[in-house]
Amino acid sequence: MKPLVAKFGIGQVVKHRKYPFRGVIFDVDPIFSNTEDWWLSIPESVRPSKSQPFYHLYAENAETEYVAYVSEQNLVPDESGDPIRHEQVEQIFTRGEDGRYIVKALQRN
């Protein structure tokens, strides 16, 4: 089997293809790595394949901020240029001039 290559990278702002939320990627799983219960909770008619990259997002919609786990097939780049308001973003990232988020260097004692 050919190794999977993630289409999106850490720090990239993406939005869901069908649902009204967007976020910044903070981790990538090369294949599904959540619980079977979580996967089965998705209606079968829209349940994504497990054999694709899945992304951890600091996500937001019009009402709230949260962490989301989304399959690659359901994401598209967010070209709005608007910052992500999730409070954890500024703990991990700085925002570049191009709108992409850059992981901060680790501070060691």
Backbone hydrogen bonds, N-H to C=O, Kabsch-Sander energy under -0.5 kcal/mol:
donor,donor_aa,acceptor,acceptor_aa,energy
11,G,25,I,-2.8
12,Q,9,G,-2.1
14,V,23,G,-2.8
15,K,76,V,-2.8
16,H,21,F,-2.6
17,R,74,N,-3.1
21,F,19,Y,-2.2
22,R,60,E,-2.1
23,G,14,V,-2.6
24,V,58,Y,-1.7
25,I,12,Q,-2.2
26,F,56,H,-2.7
27,D,56,H,-1.1
29,D,54,F,-3.1
32,F,50,K,-2.6
39,W,35,T,-2.0
40,L,36,E,-2.8
41,S,37,D,-1.3
42,I,39,W,-1.3
46,V,43,P,-2.1
47,R,43,P,-0.8
47,R,44,E,-0.6
52,Q,50,K,-1.3
54,F,29,D,-2.5
55,Y,70,V,-3.0
56,H,27,D,-2.5
57,L,55,Y,-0.5
57,L,68,A,-2.7
58,Y,24,V,-2.4
59,A,57,L,-1.0
59,A,66,Y,-2.9
60,E,22,R,-2.5
61,N,64,T,-2.3
66,Y,59,A,-2.3
68,A,57,L,-2.1
70,V,55,Y,-2.4
72,E,53,P,-2.3
74,N,71,S,-1.4
75,L,72,E,-2.0
76,V,15,K,-2.2
78,D,13,V,-2.3
79,E,77,P,-0.7
89,V,86,H,-1.4
90,E,86,H,-0.5
91,Q,88,Q,-0.7
92,I,88,Q,-1.0
92,I,89,V,-1.0
93,F,89,V,-3.1
94,T,102,I,-2.5
96,G,94,T,-0.6
96,G,100,R,-3.2
99,G,96,G,-1.9
101,Y,11,G,-2.6
102,I,94,T,-3.4
104,K,92,I,-3.3
108,R,106,L,-0.6
